[in-house]
Amino acid sequence: MKEEGSDQWKDLASLTPYDTEYTAKNLKTGKEYSLAVVAENKAGLGEAVETESSIVPRKKPGMSPQ
């Protein structure tokens, strides 16, 4: 994950091959984030694949702002 205005990528999680979804936590409401996925196997790390568009978290109705 890379936060808007930053050049630095941060690891969010290490998942198993059986995981089909992941929910990122502690994101700032209204801040833009870019996401990428990197596969790892016996040969090492693969090339990062970045999502086509960034995400901007919004608050859920009825929740207080972060």
Summary of the structure (lengths in Angstrom):
residues: 66
radius of gyration: 14.0
end to end distance: 18.7
largest distance: 47.2
contacts: 95
relative contact order: 0.26
helix: 0%
strand: 20%
